[in-house]
Amino acid sequence: MYSHDYPQKWLRLAKLWFHLKALWRWIRVQKPVSKLVGYQYQAANDLIEIDITYQCNLKCYNCNRSSAQAPDIKHIGLSDITQFVEDSLSQRRHWRKIRVLGGEPTLHPQLNEILEELYRLKQAQPDISIQLVTNGYGRRVNKVISELPEWLYIENSSKTDSVQPDFGPFNLAPIDSWYHKFSDFSNGCDIARTCGMGLTPQGYFPCAVAGGIDRVLNKNSGRQCLPASDDEMRDLMKNACGLCGRFRDGHYVPPKLRPKILEQRTSDTWKKIYQEWEPDRSRYD
């Protein structure tokens, strides 16, 4: 999705630029500044990520869906996908890109039926890009990949183990840092803008990461129908972004410009959340 790859001779200048962006981000999300000039980010209305399952066959450190930290076999219902398609058609909502994720999406028992429903949207709007994001790990996953329809774009990260050095520290909650004591978490981050809203088994959220946070909190607080274009879902940002490590930077930082992470990093609030977490069986299909 991002393609920043700075030559060595520009690396020092790039680091300075991103340090300045980090400083501006911190200033921008302070409560007095946000009150004065408004919120920094809002979810794109033509992009959506659909987390169809939280089941995963590869337990990566710092997973921003908590598929490793709070393993679950929770799937989205086919009826939820059908309703999304119907709502999109009836509202004449034009999607530029729909990304199907997880967890590992190829593990959903009704993946073919889900893709058939989404194809109805592509038939109505041929320029929609529908993508499936997979870890490409293991025989079972690769067998499913080999049988996917040709119209579907496959983003395969071809992971080989649970250590992902380029992942961010998702579980370092901003609310655990003095640095964000006066931050307004309703500002969100650029995930809402670059990835769009999220549809999850818990409903719609300003981003799919927020839906994953909602899962481990057992709140089921997402919107239960496709939000109107003017619904910025600031209440859901306020609840989720204070727990999301991505809020710290707010914007994408190229892997070359940030330290590699080789272990699970978890702040106190997240340790407590995972200790108290139990799967919500009420929505299993």
PEMO-V345079 format. One record per residue. RES is the residue in one letter. SS is DSSP state (@ for helix, = for strand, . for the rest). PHI is phi in whole degrees, -180 to 180 (999 if undefined). Layout:
<<RES,SS,PHI> <RES,SS,PHI>>
//
This chain:
<<M,.,999> <Y,.,-112> <S,.,-133> <H,.,-66> <D,.,-146> <Y,.,-81> <P,.,-60> <Q,@,-56> <K,@,-69> <W,@,-101> <L,@,-63> <R,@,-65> <L,@,-67> <A,@,-64> <K,@,-62> <L,@,-62> <W,@,-60> <F,@,-74> <H,@,-66> <L,@,-67> <K,@,-63> <A,@,-65> <L,@,-64> <W,@,-64> <R,@,-58> <W,@,-62> <I,@,-63> <R,@,-64> <V,.,-95> <Q,=,-67> <K,@,-54> <P,@,-63> <V,@,-69> <S,@,-62> <K,@,-66> <L,@,-78> <V,@,-113> <G,.,94> <Y,.,-80> <Q,.,-81> <Y,.,-127> <Q,.,-141> <A,.,-68> <A,.,-66> <N,.,-85> <D,.,-117> <L,=,-129> <I,=,-149> <E,=,-112> <I,=,-112> <D,=,-86> <I,.,-86> <T,=,-159> <Y,.,-106> <Q,.,-70> <C,.,-147> <N,.,-97> <L,.,-139> <K,.,-90> <C,.,-74> <Y,.,-60> <N,.,63> <C,.,-62> <N,.,-84> <R,.,-111> <S,.,61> <S,.,-68> <A,.,-92> <Q,.,-74> <A,.,-138> <P,.,-57> <D,.,-152> <I,.,-115> <K,.,-74> <H,=,-116> <I,.,-78> <G,.,-80> <L,@,-59> <S,@,-63> <D,@,-68> <I,@,-69> <T,@,-59> <Q,@,-66> <F,@,-60> <V,@,-64> <E,@,-62> <D,@,-64> <S,@,-63> <L,@,-71> <S,@,-70> <Q,.,-86> <R,.,54> <R,.,-78> <H,.,-97> <W,.,-96> <R,.,-82> <K,=,-149> <I,=,-123> <R,=,-112> <V,=,-103> <L,=,-135> <G,.,-149> <G,.,37> <E,.,-108> <P,@,-62> <T,@,-69> <L,@,-88> <H,.,-68> <P,.,-66> <Q,.,-119> <L,@,-59> <N,@,-61> <E,@,-66> <I,@,-62> <L,@,-66> <E,@,-63> <E,@,-65> <L,@,-65> <Y,@,-66> <R,@,-60> <L,@,-67> <K,@,-66> <Q,@,-65> <A,@,-78> <Q,.,-134> <P,.,-58> <D,.,-84> <I,.,-66> <S,=,-97> <I,=,-108> <Q,=,-125> <L,=,-117> <V,=,-105> <T,=,-127> <N,.,-84> <G,.,62> <Y,.,-106> <G,.,95> <R,@,-64> <R,@,-60> <V,@,-63> <N,@,-69> <K,@,-65> <V,@,-63> <I,@,-57> <S,@,-66> <E,.,-106> <L,.,-74> <P,.,-67> <E,.,-69> <W,.,-73> <L,.,-88> <Y,=,-82> <I,=,-110> <E,=,-101> <N,=,-109> <S,.,-84> <S,.,49> <K,.,-70> <T,.,-123> <D,.,-157> <S,.,-83> <V,.,-92> <Q,.,-122> <P,.,-57> <D,.,-92> <F,.,-67> <G,.,-92> <P,.,-80> <F,.,-54> <N,.,-88> <L,.,-95> <A,.,-68> <P,@,-56> <I,@,-67> <D,@,-91> <S,.,-115> <W,@,-60> <Y,@,-60> <H,@,-115> <K,.,-61> <F,.,-115> <S,=,-81> <D,.,-100> <F,@,-72> <S,@,-68> <N,@,-68> <G,.,66> <C,.,-144> <D,@,-75> <I,@,-60> <A,@,-61> <R,@,-81> <T,@,-90> <C,.,-109> <G,.,88> <M,=,-70> <G,=,-119> <L,=,-113> <T,=,-133> <P,.,-59> <Q,.,-95> <G,=,116> <Y,=,-94> <F,=,-138> <P,.,-64> <C,.,-156> <A,@,-69> <V,@,-60> <A,@,-62> <G,@,-65> <G,@,-66> <I,@,-66> <D,@,-58> <R,@,-59> <V,@,-76> <L,@,-86> <N,.,55> <K,.,-95> <N,.,49> <S,.,-99> <G,.,-68> <R,=,-64> <Q,.,-93> <C,.,-141> <L,.,-57> <P,.,-64> <A,.,-66> <S,.,-61> <D,.,-94> <D,.,-89> <E,.,-84> <M,.,55> <R,@,-64> <D,@,-63> <L,@,-75> <M,@,-62> <K,@,-59> <N,@,-76> <A,@,-92> <C,.,-69> <G,.,-69> <L,.,-104> <C,.,-95> <G,.,-62> <R,@,-67> <F,@,-62> <R,@,-56> <D,@,-83> <G,.,86> <H,.,-127> <Y,.,-67> <V,.,-119> <P,.,-55> <P,@,-52> <K,@,-64> <L,@,-104> <R,.,-137> <P,.,-67> <K,.,-70> <I,.,-116> <L,.,-111> <E,.,-144> <Q,.,-72> <R,.,-115> <T,.,-138> <S,.,-85> <D,@,-60> <T,@,-61> <W,@,-68> <K,@,-59> <K,@,-67> <I,@,-61> <Y,@,-69> <Q,@,-65> <E,@,-92> <W,.,-71> <E,.,-137> <P,.,-59> <D,.,-90> <R,@,-80> <S,@,-68> <R,@,-113> <Y,.,-67> <D,.,-108>>
//
